[in-house]
Amino acid sequence: MEQIIPFISDVGFPIVVTLYLLHRIEAKLDKVVLSIQDLPDRLKE
């Protein structure tokens, strides 16, 4: 937590929020990619 505060003051709050949201979206996109890759197998059943 001590490393985050100076980063916010150096870069700015909007950029930190954007990086956080991009990190969250990336994890959800990985789940979407896996489910799309699994789709042909499920359609064969």
Residue pairs with C-beta under 8 A, 6 or more apart in sequence:
4 16
7 16
8 16
